[in-house]
Amino acid sequence: MTDPEALDHAWDELVATARRTVADGLVVGTSGNVSVRVGDLVLVTPSGVRYDRLGPGDLTAVDLEGRQARGTLRPTSELPMHLAVYRATGATAVVHTHAVHATAVSTLVTELPPVHYMTAALGGPVRVAPYALYGTEELAGNMLAALRDRTGCLLRNHGTIVYGDTLDEAYDRTAQLEWMCRVWLAAASLPGRMPSLLTPEQLDAAGEQLRGYGQRR
């Protein structure tokens, strides 16, 4: 049985992360959603509820089959995508946004060109999943194909989805993806100029370097 205190703590972190996506301009209103896995349960933002109105009593959780296990609020309509990630990967957190620059890029290319070494932090060049109606199993399937060997992808004419081992990691990767999309759009907008791109070898070297980045405990 999942520890109630662990669920409460995870819910507080989830709500804080969801509010951060709004504060940082990655979502507007109730667009986008956030989830975190605690044992066999997935805590997820509810559908159509503003994040600044969520409190401790609004905890919403489902099992890995999508059956409601905690709370009375209906889970996000994008639940199929979140559950698909948890079933297919070792992720414990997922962030989905409608970030402006990433969504714009999703309408232009089938893969975000590798304009920066942080591409390696997502496993390589970020693919764009083909369009499908939001909230559908078709979209979840398209997303999983685009996520192969990656920790994030773009969703055509829709937004982004990124996962990680923690909510902080999933959020940071989401913010990096939006930043890289902004950089590529800015560079590609100059008439007569094409952005220089990193080679697979350069990305591999960056990936090795990033694995040792930060403080060691």
TAHUUR-V755601 format. One line per field, one symbol per residue. ss: DSSP state (h for helix, s for strand, l for the rest). A space follows every 10 residues. Layout:
ss->???
This chain:
ss->lllhhhhhhh hhhhhhhhhh hhhlllllll llssssssll sssslsllll hhhllhhhll sssllllsss llllslllhh hhhhhhhhll llsssssllh hhhhhhllll slllllhhhh hhllllsssl llllllhhhh hhhhhhllll lsssslllss ssssllhhhh hhhhhhhhhh hhhhhhhhll lllllllllh hhhhhhhhhh hllllll
